[in-house]
Amino acid sequence: MTSNTTTTAAASGTWTLGDMVVNRIGLGAMRLPQTGTALVPDAVPRDRGQAIAVLRRAVELGVNHIDTAAFYFSSLRSANELVNSALAPYPDGLLVATKVGPARDAAGRWAPHAMTPEALRGQVEENLRQLGRDHLDLVYLRIVHDHDRFAERFGALAELRRAGLIRHLGLSNILPRHLEEARAIAPVVCVQNPYGIGAFPEQDQVQRLCGEQGIAFVPFYSMAGTRREDGASGDDEPAINVIARAHEASTAQIRLAWTLHKGAHVLAIPGTGDPVHLEQNIAAGAIRLTEDELAQLNALHDRTV
Ligand SMILES: NC(=O)c1ccc[n+]([C@@H]2O[C@H](COP(=O)([O-])OP(=O)(O)OC[C@H]3O[C@@H](n4cnc5c(N)ncnc54)[C@H](OP(=O)(O)O)[C@@H]3O)[C@@H](O)[C@H]2O)c1
């Protein structure tokens, strides 16, 4: 497997998110608080030392874009607390992105989303406290499609941005129409949606739209795919296996590399709490797929959607 410890996140190239330049391979923190199958209360808490070591190693290897949320926690560990403990005082140039909207109660059960400006402000302040910051670099409004009050909720975050609590705004789990609606209210620097080989066609549309408008597209589940919270599995797609062998890489690395080949605006946030996987994911940023390999993977993508 491609796991060259000298490969750094810089090998993936860079993108300017608002006024911050980040390497295109980042790190998703959702997997840090727990191992096991899901973001559920009975998931097995991850070893604290290992989670902290993964965060520090990521930064050492050039990762400067970490994706987290206050609602990423297991019974013992919180992603935000781990990020704070591992990395504060935060190095210059490190962008920590978080999300608001979804909520979990103290027992870990999903709770109603934050629907009012007051509730959204409360979630922003919760992230500030947990991360030990005076402002947040990037805050996504993470929505559910049939929620109403989208403009009002995004407007509330735009207000917090004007007040200096938030530096940049993003959107997550959106449809194309949300991007247009939000951009009429405030600048949007990135969109975080589920995307990878086999993603639904509307996600291709969002990904392309972002590229056309100079907005970063940050896919999640790019390795886990339809297994979602259950995580990546041994890949059973023969074409991906053949390409992986040709690059002495894993199938997870090839899935990740395929997303990065969609355009310079695509920023990866592979989720892991495993130090070996971390290095493999960073190394995936150096994989250069051939035209023929891309054609095969694109065909697989089109077949599976
Ligand atoms: N906006 C949203 O609604 C939303 C939803 C979900 C996730 N996210 C964000 O997106 C990030 C990425 O999503 P994700 O973590 O769910 O899925 P993912 O990155 O597609 O896959 C993560 C899964 O793959 C495993 N894995 C990681 N690297 C691997 C490797 N090199 N080889 C084999 N297996 C590997 C991980 O287990 P190990 O821990 O054992 O490596 C974990 O089970 C999250 O961490 C979170 O920050 C956002």
The ligand as a Gaussian input file, in Angstrom:
#p B3LYP/6-31G(d) Opt

LIG

0 1
 N      -21.383000      17.218000       6.713000
 C      -21.821000      16.029000       7.028000
 O      -23.026000      15.770000       7.081000
 C      -20.832000      14.933000       7.317000
 C      -21.266000      13.604000       7.444000
 C      -20.321000      12.638000       7.693000
 C      -18.979000      12.973000       7.806000
 N      -18.582000      14.265000       7.706000
 C      -17.150000      14.662000       7.801000
 O      -16.469000      14.036000       6.737000
 C      -15.370000      13.262000       7.246000
 C      -15.191000      12.046000       6.362000
 O      -16.338000      11.200000       6.412000
 P      -16.299000       9.794000       7.137000
 O      -15.225000       9.781000       8.157000
 O      -17.672000       9.487000       7.583000
 O      -16.067000       8.781000       5.941000
 P      -14.794000       8.437000       5.019000
 O      -13.725000       9.436000       5.158000
 O      -15.310000       8.129000       3.665000
 O      -14.345000       7.024000       5.623000
 C      -13.971000       6.881000       6.955000
 C      -13.971000       5.397000       7.234000
 O      -12.969000       4.759000       6.476000
 C      -11.969000       4.200000       7.338000
 N      -10.698000       4.590000       6.744000
 C      -10.095000       5.805000       6.777000
 N       -8.946000       5.781000       6.091000
 C       -8.829000       4.527000       5.580000
 C       -7.845000       3.876000       4.808000
 N       -6.762000       4.514000       4.355000
 N       -8.029000       2.562000       4.497000
 C       -9.123000       1.900000       4.913000
 N      -10.087000       2.453000       5.688000
 C       -9.941000       3.762000       6.010000
 C      -12.200000       4.817000       8.703000
 O      -11.885000       3.917000       9.742000
 P      -10.567000       4.141000      10.683000
 O      -10.931000       5.213000      11.659000
 O      -10.378000       2.824000      11.289000
 O       -9.469000       4.554000       9.765000
 C      -13.691000       5.063000       8.694000
 O      -14.400000       3.903000       8.992000
 C      -15.805000      12.944000       8.688000
 O      -14.713000      12.554000       9.494000
 C      -16.475000      14.231000       9.098000
 O      -15.491000      15.181000       9.497000
 C      -19.491000      15.252000       7.440000

